[in-house]
Every structure is written in C-alpha cells, then in structure tokens.
Amino acid sequence: MEVIVLASKKSLLLFLLIVSLSLSQKVIHISAFNDTKLYRQVSSLRLARIQKHLNKINKSPVFTIQSPDGDVIDCVPKRKQPALDHPLLKHHKIQKAPKKMPKMNEKDDDAKEAENVLEGAWQMWHVNGTRCPKGTVPIRRNTMNDVLRAKSLFDFGKKRRSISLDQRIEKPDALGTNGHEHAIAYTETSSEIYGAKATINVWDPKIEEVNEFSLSQIWILSGSFVGPDLNSIEAGWQVSPELYGDNRPRLFTYWTSDSYQATGCYNLLCSGFIQTNNKIAIGAAISPLSTFKGNQFDITILIWKDPKMGNWWMGLGDSTLVGYWPAELFTHLADHATTVEWGGEVVNTRASGRHTTTQMGSGHFPDEGFGKASYFRNLEVVDSDNSLVPVRDVKILAENTECYDIKSSHNNEWGTYFYYGGPGFNPRCN
C-alpha cells in the first residue's frame, strides 16, 4: 500500500469516537449503542434472521486478530471467502495475479521512495505486526449491531441509489430529492476505457447523522445512468457511522450491475469481490491521516481490466494487488467502461431541518489549497493497449457549490488534479 508523506513533521493520528455538533448539532454516540435497549426493540424473529445472515458472511477463520481500534479481523481460507457463494461463481477458479499490470508513467518512480518510509503502517490492525497466514485473506468481522444500524437486512451493506450523472448535470436542483451530493471530475470519451487510477488525499470528515456518510472514490461506469442496467465498480475511502459504527476513514470497495437496486454491496458484505491479498483488510481503518496545515497523506488506487481473463482488478500503490471483481458479475462492464468519475460524495438527510454539517474531504473548500483542502492528483485512465494515459481534459460538477465545491488544474508533477470538498451547512448553505 502506498502512503505518501507530503510534509516534514511527524503526523499525529486523531480518531474521533464521538462527534460533537452544536445545537441542532446533537452528539452522536456512534460506537456505543446500548445493546440491551436496542435488542428489546427487535423481535426475536428478526434477530434470528440477522444471525443467520451473519453466520453466512462471517466465515470460519483459521486465525483471528484483535485490532486496537476495536475491529476483529478474521483470517479466512482464500477458497472459503464470501465471494464464492455467488451463484455465478460456483465453478470459478481464483485467478492468479495478472502477469502484466497497466504500463506506468515514469513519474510514478518518485512515489516508491515515500512508500518505504511508512512501510506497513497504513491500516490500524497492522499496528502490532500481526498478519494473516498465507493462503488466507483478512476479513473484518460483522456484528449484530452493524446490521441493526442499517435500515433493514436487505439494505445492510448497500448504497441507496443516488441521482444519475445526466440528472445532476441537467437538474442540479433535484439533489434534494434523495440527499446525495457530489463534487466530482469525470471523463466521457468515445474511446473504450479499461480502468482508472488516482492518488487520493485521506482525511477524517465529520459526520452529523449516523445514516449519513462522506466518501472519496473512483467510479468505473458503463450502461445507462437513467435505466436499471448501470454497471459500477468503485473504490476509495469513506467515513460511514451506519456501516462501521465509528467515524474512522476506511478503505472500501463497491459494485453493482443493476443501478444499485439488488446486486452488489460494500466490501465483502455479499458475494462478488474476490480478495487475493493477505495483508489488506477491505473495510479496515486507514492511518495516519492528513491534518489541517500539517502532514498530508494519500493513497493510490488503480482499477483495471485484465485483458487476458477479463476480470477487473484493484491495486494499491504501484504493485500491490488486493483482489478482483470477476467479469461474470457484470453485463456492460464485461466488455469495457464508458465513463470514469473521481471525487467526493456525501449524504444530506436534512434531519435537523437544514443542510447537514457532514463534511466532504477535509471539510474545507477547494480554494484553500494544499494542506487545507482535500485533493485527487495524477488522474489517469487505462486504454485498450493496457497503458495508463494521463487525463488531459476533465469536466467538473458540484450540485451545490455553496456547500461543496471542486476546482481542477494541471501541472507537470501532479498531472491533472483537483481540490474538492466543503463544510456542508454554513451561512450560504442552508
């Protein structure tokens, strides 16, 4: 995993287990559900159904690691992981790493030096030096409380459908209809797209409501934005109290083949994504984090289609492979992508009768620049020759620039990049 230090002083790692907000700013005790009271409100039948589901997705480990942040990491035999429960993958043979990754640009050599500085220090469960044995994959254990925080068992681990790109462009005032707000850069080209890459600044945005989130990610898309057949592959970092029970930024993945209706999920919460790496836990907390006017940390994510086998692989840094989305999961993406998006997304529930104070990125507007605003840099796409091509022209979009905004630019070191984000509720955003 590539973690890059962009400032000189040693970073302080701050974790917020309780988010304090003023007046309508209620205090969210996210990690501390009162189990007794919570369980009294749930029927024994529902609890039994949830437990049955947990037994299905929490596979029997050969080794267990207790992370200092409270997570339990199960080391599950690679061939017993949840992905292979998918009906389309019953006879799937786990693929070996592709022999040829997309051809890198020479500029990427600068990042390798920084990777060695913080080698192995990028996920909390790594702190005591324990790793999962070879032949296993680390999987964050799911709990009863994780499921009970979701709207329903069906909704557990799923994104609620957000507004389509077409609607965001044509009807920006429609954002209030479902609460998802974005600040993104995107590319649409007549050429076929076989992947994308970016380096993403990592922060810990504050979340107002348990059922809101803030994320920064790459979207690989194909299909209709307004129909039921949109295919999407996604990866990045997110803060989601509902999904994880805390306010820590976590590495995540997502996929859907039907516009977020029934297929797909976050991380390994359903069958689909096949993990191959025994050192990276999807859904685990990332550290260290960027600080305002202090040290800046970022992660590099690459998603690309293996030209030989057709599977979509996820890589971190220059050479670390996490796993892949099998081609069998998709319709349009079984071929290629048509659109790539990079940027931030939040959920605004307006629970207090006004815009949420949930932050995007660092919680500061892009005009504030480096060390204050969050960024994506070195935007690239993978072409039909399995080569990484710097993105020259991107379009940018933010539905409500008074709440969250985006500013793009280009230079020799960062290629095409952008700053993005914002505080949410403020005197001009209500």
C-alpha positions in Angstrom: 0.0 0.0 0.0 1.4 3.4 -0.9 1.1 6.0 1.8 2.9 9.2 0.9 4.1 11.9 3.4 3.9 15.3 1.9 5.1 17.4 4.8 8.0 17.4 7.1 6.8 16.9 10.7 5.6 13.6 12.2 1.8 13.3 12.0 -0.5 12.9 14.9 -3.2 10.2 14.4 -6.5 11.5 15.7 -9.5 9.3 16.0 -12.9 10.7 16.9 -15.2 8.1 18.5 -17.8 10.8 19.4 -18.7 13.7 17.0 -19.8 16.9 18.8 -22.1 19.3 17.0 -23.7 22.5 18.3 -27.5 23.0 18.9 -29.2 21.1 16.2 -25.8 19.6 16.5 -26.6 16.6 18.5 -23.8 14.4 19.9 -23.7 11.0 18.1 -22.6 8.1 20.3 -22.0 6.1 17.3 -20.0 3.2 18.6 -22.0 2.9 21.8 -25.4 1.5 21.1 -27.0 0.3 24.3 -27.2 -3.3 23.4 -29.9 -4.2 25.9 -32.3 -1.4 24.9 -31.6 -1.9 21.2 -32.3 -5.6 21.4 -35.5 -5.1 23.3 -36.8 -3.2 20.3 -36.1 -6.0 17.9 -38.2 -9.1 17.5 -36.6 -12.5 18.2 -37.6 -13.5 14.6 -35.6 -10.6 13.2 -32.7 -11.3 15.4 -32.7 -14.9 14.3 -32.7 -13.8 10.6 -29.9 -11.4 11.2 -27.8 -14.0 13.0 -28.4 -16.5 10.1 -27.1 -13.8 7.7 -24.1 -13.1 9.9 -23.3 -16.8 10.0 -23.3 -16.8 6.2 -21.0 -13.9 5.7 -18.7 -14.3 8.7 -16.7 -17.3 7.5 -14.9 -19.6 10.0 -11.3 -18.2 10.5 -8.1 -20.1 11.0 -6.7 -17.2 12.9 -8.2 -14.0 14.4 -6.6 -10.6 15.0 -7.9 -8.0 17.5 -7.3 -4.6 16.1 -6.6 -1.7 18.5 -9.5 0.3 17.0 -12.0 -2.4 18.1 -12.3 -4.3 14.8 -11.9 -8.1 14.7 -10.1 -9.3 11.7 -10.7 -12.9 10.7 -8.1 -14.8 8.6 -10.3 -16.9 6.3 -9.1 -19.5 3.9 -9.0 -17.9 0.5 -11.2 -20.6 -1.1 -13.8 -20.1 1.7 -14.3 -16.4 1.3 -17.9 -14.9 0.8 -17.3 -14.1 -2.9 -17.5 -17.7 -4.0 -21.1 -18.1 -2.6 -22.3 -16.1 -5.6 -24.4 -18.4 -7.9 -22.4 -17.1 -10.9 -19.1 -18.1 -9.3 -19.9 -21.6 -8.1 -17.3 -23.1 -10.5 -15.0 -20.0 -10.5 -11.3 -20.7 -10.0 -9.5 -18.0 -8.2 -7.3 -16.2 -10.6 -3.6 -15.7 -10.3 -2.2 -12.1 -10.4 -2.1 -10.8 -14.0 1.4 -11.0 -15.4 1.1 -7.6 -16.9 -0.3 -4.6 -15.0 -1.0 -1.4 -16.9 2.2 0.3 -18.1 3.2 3.0 -15.6 4.4 6.5 -16.2 8.0 7.3 -15.3 6.8 9.9 -12.8 5.4 7.2 -10.6 9.0 6.3 -9.5 9.0 9.3 -7.2 6.2 7.7 -5.1 8.2 4.5 -4.4 10.7 6.3 -2.2 7.9 7.5 0.1 6.3 4.1 0.3 9.3 2.7 2.1 9.2 5.4 4.7 5.9 4.2 6.2 6.1 0.6 5.1 3.2 -1.5 6.5 1.8 1.4 8.6 -1.3 2.2 6.8 -4.1 0.0 8.5 -4.8 0.0 12.2 -4.8 -3.8 12.5 -1.2 -3.8 11.4 0.0 -1.9 14.4 1.2 -5.0 16.4 2.8 -6.5 13.4 0.4 -9.5 13.1 -0.6 -10.6 9.6 -2.9 -13.3 8.3 -1.1 -16.5 7.2 -0.5 -17.3 3.5 -3.5 -18.9 1.9 -5.9 -16.8 3.9 -7.5 -13.4 3.4 -8.2 -10.8 6.2 -11.9 -10.1 6.6 -13.4 -7.6 9.0 -15.9 -9.4 11.2 -19.5 -8.1 11.0 -21.6 -7.8 14.2 -25.3 -7.8 15.1 -25.0 -4.0 15.8 -23.6 -3.5 12.3 -26.8 -4.9 10.8 -29.2 -3.3 13.3 -27.8 0.2 12.3 -29.0 -0.4 8.7 -32.5 0.4 7.6 -33.2 -3.3 7.0 -31.3 -6.6 6.5 -31.8 -6.1 2.7 -30.2 -2.6 2.9 -27.2 -3.7 5.0 -24.0 -3.0 3.1 -25.8 -1.4 0.1 -25.8 2.1 -1.3 -29.0 3.8 -1.8 -29.3 4.9 -5.4 -28.1 8.4 -6.0 -29.0 10.8 -8.8 -27.7 9.9 -12.2 -25.0 11.9 -13.9 -27.5 13.1 -16.5 -29.9 14.4 -13.8 -27.0 16.0 -11.9 -26.0 18.0 -15.0 -29.4 18.9 -16.2 -31.3 19.3 -13.0 -28.9 20.3 -10.2 -31.8 21.4 -8.1 -33.0 17.8 -8.0 -30.4 16.9 -5.4 -32.8 17.4 -2.6 -34.9 14.5 -3.7 -32.6 11.9 -2.5 -30.0 13.6 -0.4 -26.8 12.6 -2.3 -24.4 15.5 -3.1 -21.2 15.3 -5.1 -18.1 17.2 -6.1 -16.6 15.2 -9.0 -14.4 15.3 -12.0 -15.4 13.0 -14.9 -14.3 12.0 -18.3 -16.5 10.8 -21.2 -14.8 9.6 -24.3 -15.6 7.8 -27.5 -12.6 5.6 -26.8 -13.1 2.4 -24.7 -11.9 2.7 -21.1 -10.4 -0.3 -19.3 -9.6 1.3 -16.0 -8.6 4.3 -14.0 -6.1 5.5 -11.4 -5.7 8.4 -9.0 -3.9 9.3 -5.8 -6.4 10.4 -3.1 -5.8 12.6 -0.1 -7.1 11.0 3.1 -8.9 13.0 5.9 -11.4 12.3 8.6 -14.5 14.4 7.7 -17.0 14.9 10.5 -20.4 13.2 10.1 -23.6 14.7 11.6 -26.1 11.8 11.4 -25.5 8.1 11.8 -27.1 7.4 8.5 -25.1 9.9 6.6 -21.6 9.3 5.1 -18.7 11.0 3.4 -16.6 9.3 0.8 -13.9 9.9 -1.8 -13.6 7.4 -4.5 -13.2 6.4 -8.2 -16.2 5.2 -10.1 -15.8 2.9 -13.2 -19.1 3.1 -15.1 -20.9 1.6 -18.1 -24.6 1.3 -19.0 -27.5 3.7 -18.7 -27.5 6.3 -16.0 -31.3 6.6 -16.1 -32.1 2.9 -16.6 -31.9 -0.2 -14.4 -28.7 -1.6 -16.0 -25.9 0.7 -14.8 -22.7 -1.2 -14.0 -20.4 0.4 -11.5 -17.1 -0.6 -9.8 -16.0 1.7 -7.0 -13.1 2.1 -4.6 -11.7 4.7 -2.2 -12.0 5.7 1.4 -15.2 6.5 3.4 -16.5 7.5 6.8 -19.8 5.8 7.4 -21.1 5.5 11.0 -24.0 3.4 9.9 -21.8 0.8 8.1 -18.9 0.6 10.6 -20.2 2.1 13.9 -17.5 4.8 14.1 -16.0 7.9 12.4 -12.8 6.4 11.1 -11.8 6.7 7.4 -11.8 3.2 5.9 -10.7 1.6 2.7 -13.8 0.4 0.8 -15.0 -1.2 -2.4 -18.4 -1.4 -4.1 -20.0 -2.9 -7.1 -23.4 -3.1 -8.8 -24.7 -4.4 -12.1 -28.3 -3.1 -11.9 -28.1 0.6 -10.8 -27.8 -0.2 -7.1 -31.1 -2.0 -7.0 -30.5 -5.5 -5.8 -26.9 -6.6 -6.9 -23.7 -5.7 -5.2 -22.5 -4.3 -1.9 -19.8 -2.7 0.0 -16.6 -4.6 0.6 -17.2 -8.3 1.3 -20.7 -7.9 2.7 -22.1 -10.0 -0.1 -20.7 -12.5 -2.6 -18.8 -10.9 -5.5 -15.4 -9.3 -5.0 -12.7 -11.9 -4.7 -9.8 -11.0 -2.4 -6.4 -12.3 -3.1 -4.2 -10.3 -0.7 -3.5 -11.5 2.9 -2.2 -8.1 4.2 -5.0 -5.8 3.3 -8.5 -5.8 5.0 -11.2 -4.1 3.0 -13.3 -2.0 5.4 -10.4 -1.5 7.8 -9.4 1.9 9.2 -6.6 3.9 7.4 -3.9 5.6 9.3 -2.1 8.0 9.5 -4.4 10.8 8.3 -3.9 14.3 6.9 -4.1 17.3 9.3 -5.1 20.9 8.6 -1.9 22.8 7.8 0.0 19.7 8.8 1.3 16.5 7.2 -0.6 15.2 4.2 -1.2 11.5 3.5 -2.7 9.9 0.4 -3.4 6.5 -1.1 -3.1 5.5 -4.7 -5.8 3.3 -6.2 -5.8 1.6 -9.6 -8.7 -0.3 -11.1 -8.2 -2.0 -14.4 -9.5 -4.9 -16.6 -7.1 -7.8 -17.1 -7.0 -8.1 -21.0 -6.5 -11.8 -20.8 -9.1 -13.0 -18.3 -11.5 -10.1 -18.4 -11.6 -9.6 -14.6 -11.4 -6.1 -13.0 -8.5 -5.9 -10.6 -7.9 -3.4 -7.8 -4.4 -2.3 -7.0 -3.0 -0.1 -4.3 0.2 1.8 -4.8 2.3 0.7 -7.8 2.3 -3.1 -7.3 0.0 -4.3 -4.5 -3.0 -6.2 -5.8 -6.0 -6.5 -3.4 -8.3 -8.7 -5.5 -10.7 -8.5 -8.4 -14.3 -8.3 -9.5 -15.0 -11.3 -11.8 -16.3 -10.5 -15.2 -19.2 -12.8 -14.6 -20.8 -10.2 -12.3 -21.4 -7.7 -15.0 -23.2 -7.0 -18.2 -21.8 -3.8 -19.7 -18.5 -3.9 -17.8 -17.9 -7.4 -19.0 -16.7 -5.5 -22.0 -15.4 -2.0 -21.1 -16.2 1.2 -19.3 -17.6 4.3 -20.9 -17.2 6.8 -18.0 -14.9 7.4 -15.1 -15.6 9.7 -12.2 -13.3 10.8 -9.4 -14.4 12.8 -6.4 -16.4 13.1 -3.2 -20.0 12.2 -2.2 -22.0 12.8 1.0 -25.5 12.1 2.1 -27.5 15.1 3.3 -30.6 13.9 5.3 -31.6 17.3 6.5 -32.6 15.6 9.7 -32.4 19.0 11.6 -34.5 20.8 9.0 -31.4 22.3 7.4 -28.5 21.2 5.3 -26.2 18.7 7.1 -22.9 19.7 8.7 -21.4 16.5 7.3 -18.1 17.4 5.7 -16.7 16.4 2.4 -13.0 15.8 2.0 -11.2 17.9 4.6 -14.3 20.0 5.4 -12.7 23.0 3.6 -13.4 24.5 0.2 -11.0 23.8 -2.7 -9.9 27.5 -2.9 -7.9 27.0 0.3 -5.5 24.7 -1.5 -2.8 22.3 -0.3 -2.7 21.4 3.3 -6.2 22.7 3.9 -8.4 21.3 1.1 -8.5 17.6 0.1 -7.3 16.6 -3.4 -7.1 14.0 -6.1 -4.0 14.0 -8.2 -2.5 12.3 -11.2 -5.7 11.3 -12.8 -5.2 8.5 -15.4 -7.3 6.0 -17.4 -6.3 2.7 -18.9 -6.6 2.4 -22.7 -7.2 -0.6 -25.0 -3.4 -1.2 -25.1 -3.4 -1.7 -21.3 -1.5 1.5 -20.8 -2.1 4.3 -18.3 -2.9 7.5 -20.1 -2.9 10.8 -18.2 -6.3 12.5 -18.4 -6.0 15.9 -20.0 -9.5 17.2 -20.1 -12.0 16.5 -17.3 -15.4 18.0 -16.7 -16.2 19.0 -13.1 -19.5 19.0 -11.4 -20.9 20.0 -8.0 -24.6 20.3 -7.4 -24.4 22.9 -4.7 -21.2 24.9 -4.7 -22.1 26.8 -1.6 -21.9 23.5 0.4 -19.3 21.5 -1.5 -17.2 22.6 -4.5 -14.4 21.5 -6.8 -11.6 23.2 -8.7 -9.4 21.4 -11.3 -6.0 22.2 -12.7 -2.9 20.7 -14.3 0.9 20.8 -13.7 3.9 18.6 -14.5 4.2 16.9 -11.1 0.5 16.2 -10.3 -0.8 15.9 -13.9 -4.5 16.6 -13.9 -5.6 17.2 -10.3 -8.4 18.9 -8.3 -9.2 20.2 -4.9 -12.7 19.4 -3.7 -15.0 19.4 -0.6 -16.5 21.7 1.9 -18.2 22.0 5.3 -21.8 21.5 4.4 -24.0 23.8 6.4 -22.7 27.4 6.6 -24.3 30.9 6.2 -24.5 30.4 2.4 -25.5 26.7 2.6 -28.7 26.0 4.5 
